[in-house]
Amino acid sequence: MKNILITGGAGYLGSVLSELLVNEGHDVTVLDNLMYNQNSLLHLFHKKNFHFIYGDVREEKLLRSILPKFDFIIPLAAIVGAGASEKHPETTNAINYQAIALINRLREENQKIIFPTTNSGYGTKTGDVFCTEETPLEPISVYGVTKVEAERELLKSNNVITLRFATCFGFSPRMRLDLLVNNFVYKAIRDGYIVLFEKHFKRNYLHVRDAARCFEFCIENFDAMKNEPYNVGLEDANLSKEELSWKIKEILKKHGKDFHIQESEIGKDPDKRNYIVSNKKIMAKGFRCQYSLEDGIEELIKGYAMLYDRHYTNF
Ligand SMILES: NC(=O)c1ccc[n+]([C@@H]2O[C@H](COP(=O)([O-])OP(=O)(O)OC[C@H]3O[C@@H](n4cnc5c(N)ncnc54)[C@H](O)[C@@H]3O)[C@@H](O)[C@H]2O)c1
């Protein structure tokens, strides 16, 4: 069993990953500044192999004092998403890039890093050609640029795996409604309509639990995978936003519900994401997703019965 540090482990992906690795028997420490006031890890404190440090990844003194004991470092802490990054560009650069470079500098070479980045850096492609790990990354948003710079920095050194994740979906103790699938299903159910802009733009998708499982897979197969980037997403889910909307409609209909799809000229994706992705490289290493897009949509439909803010509405 390994000693693992997860920075940003209280986030959407981190809270699912922390639970998975704790349940596998690893000794897991989360370092997080709880920037969303989230209490997403309360269910793990009864486990002796779970530890939490309230702190900031930009604090060099703190990092120096805690880093030495870990076999694996999984740096998730970030300002995540184009929208958030454009609001706070300097902070985003400090957390998403500089803090990663700092961790890389401070760790011993035998301490292994598994770093998640985004495949939205492939964004400006046409949507016709499959992007592989060889396809040049050309991110536009501050988020995309800082993640790609951090990945480049890490891949210059030894004992690193980078995972270029598709857009995640599904429930997490720190839920995010700004992710595309989560957002569309929520709007379809709550508002009864989805407004679609750039409807032909294609994206790739991945269940948050498969993203977490992928880190575990990398821990187990580290030597066979190290020092390379890997795309990670559902091989059969390279869907345009329009196709995604129709899939949600088809599944909701089975539940006796419907919603309206409204097309709009207004609205632009900050990373101009229109790309399809090949996930063959990680599949060749043996990784398989367990949750389909349909599984995730069904899960969200069920779960949104619980996740509804009734504070400011009468119905
Ligand atoms: N969710 C996705 O679809 C997706 C896709 C690709 C890559 N990723 C990557 O996965 C990681 C996690 O994303 P997420 O969706 O869980 O986002 P999130 O916003 O839910 O989680 C980020 C976490 O980092 C913490 N954090 C932020 N700044 C910090 C700081 N200075 N010090 C300590 N903690 C800090 C936050 O409190 C939060 O818990 C990110 O690195 C992101 O780039 C996510």
The ligand as an SDF file (V2000), in Angstrom:
LIG
                    3D

 44 48  0  0  0  0  0  0  0  0999 V2000
  -13.7010   17.8330  -13.8030 N   0  0  0  0  0  0  0  0  0  0  0  0
  -13.2430   17.6530  -15.0320 C   0  0  0  0  0  0  0  0  0  0  0  0
  -14.0000   17.4660  -15.9930 O   0  0  0  0  0  0  0  0  0  0  0  0
  -11.7610   17.6740  -15.2960 C   0  0  0  0  0  0  0  0  0  0  0  0
  -11.3040   17.3570  -16.5740 C   0  0  0  0  0  0  0  0  0  0  0  0
   -9.9470   17.4130  -16.8430 C   0  0  0  0  0  0  0  0  0  0  0  0
   -9.0510   17.7130  -15.8320 C   0  0  0  0  0  0  0  0  0  0  0  0
   -9.5080   18.0280  -14.5810 N   0  0  0  0  0  0  0  0  0  0  0  0
   -8.5140   18.3820  -13.5410 C   0  0  0  0  0  0  0  0  0  0  0  0
   -8.8090   17.6830  -12.3450 O   0  0  0  0  0  0  0  0  0  0  0  0
   -8.4630   18.5030  -11.2290 C   0  0  0  0  0  0  0  0  0  0  0  0
   -9.6480   18.6090  -10.2910 C   0  0  0  0  0  0  0  0  0  0  0  0
  -10.7540   19.2060  -10.9740 O   0  0  0  0  0  0  0  0  0  0  0  0
  -12.1970   19.2660  -10.2890 P   0  0  0  0  0  0  0  0  0  0  0  0
  -13.2070   19.1500  -11.3610 O   0  0  0  0  0  0  0  0  0  0  0  0
  -12.2250   18.3280   -9.1540 O   0  0  0  0  0  0  0  0  0  0  0  0
  -12.2160   20.7800   -9.7710 O   0  0  0  0  0  0  0  0  0  0  0  0
  -12.6580   21.3900   -8.3610 P   0  0  0  0  0  0  0  0  0  0  0  0
  -12.7000   22.8690   -8.5380 O   0  0  0  0  0  0  0  0  0  0  0  0
  -13.8810   20.6960   -7.8730 O   0  0  0  0  0  0  0  0  0  0  0  0
  -11.4520   20.9950   -7.4100 O   0  0  0  0  0  0  0  0  0  0  0  0
  -10.3220   21.7840   -7.2050 C   0  0  0  0  0  0  0  0  0  0  0  0
   -9.9080   21.6210   -5.7540 C   0  0  0  0  0  0  0  0  0  0  0  0
   -8.6860   22.3230   -5.5330 O   0  0  0  0  0  0  0  0  0  0  0  0
   -8.7910   23.0500   -4.3280 C   0  0  0  0  0  0  0  0  0  0  0  0
   -7.8610   24.1820   -4.4310 N   0  0  0  0  0  0  0  0  0  0  0  0
   -7.9270   25.2180   -5.3170 C   0  0  0  0  0  0  0  0  0  0  0  0
   -6.8930   26.0590   -5.1070 N   0  0  0  0  0  0  0  0  0  0  0  0
   -6.1570   25.5280   -4.0980 C   0  0  0  0  0  0  0  0  0  0  0  0
   -4.9680   25.9440   -3.4360 C   0  0  0  0  0  0  0  0  0  0  0  0
   -4.3220   27.0870   -3.7760 N   0  0  0  0  0  0  0  0  0  0  0  0
   -4.4640   25.1680   -2.4430 N   0  0  0  0  0  0  0  0  0  0  0  0
   -5.1170   24.0200   -2.0680 C   0  0  0  0  0  0  0  0  0  0  0  0
   -6.2490   23.5890   -2.6560 N   0  0  0  0  0  0  0  0  0  0  0  0
   -6.7630   24.3390   -3.6660 C   0  0  0  0  0  0  0  0  0  0  0  0
  -10.2540   23.4590   -4.2390 C   0  0  0  0  0  0  0  0  0  0  0  0
  -10.6600   23.7750   -2.9050 O   0  0  0  0  0  0  0  0  0  0  0  0
  -10.9240   22.1970   -4.7700 C   0  0  0  0  0  0  0  0  0  0  0  0
  -11.1510   21.2890   -3.7190 O   0  0  0  0  0  0  0  0  0  0  0  0
   -7.9810   19.8320  -11.7890 C   0  0  0  0  0  0  0  0  0  0  0  0
   -6.5740   19.8380  -11.8040 O   0  0  0  0  0  0  0  0  0  0  0  0
   -8.5460   19.8500  -13.1960 C   0  0  0  0  0  0  0  0  0  0  0  0
   -7.7590   20.6180  -14.0580 O   0  0  0  0  0  0  0  0  0  0  0  0
  -10.8370   17.9960  -14.2860 C   0  0  0  0  0  0  0  0  0  0  0  0
  1  2  1  0
  2  3  2  0
  2  4  1  0
  4  5  1  0
  4 44  2  0
  5  6  2  0
  6  7  1  0
  7  8  2  0
  8  9  1  0
  8 44  1  0
  9 10  1  0
  9 42  1  0
 10 11  1  0
 11 12  1  0
 11 40  1  0
 12 13  1  0
 13 14  1  0
 14 15  2  0
 14 16  1  0
 14 17  1  0
 17 18  1  0
 18 19  2  0
 18 20  1  0
 18 21  1  0
 21 22  1  0
 22 23  1  0
 23 24  1  0
 23 38  1  0
 24 25  1  0
 25 26  1  0
 25 36  1  0
 26 27  1  0
 26 35  1  0
 27 28  2  0
 28 29  1  0
 29 30  1  0
 29 35  2  0
 30 31  1  0
 30 32  2  0
 32 33  1  0
 33 34  2  0
 34 35  1  0
 36 37  1  0
 36 38  1  0
 38 39  1  0
 40 41  1  0
 40 42  1  0
 42 43  1  0
M  CHG  2   8   1  16  -1
M  END
$$$$
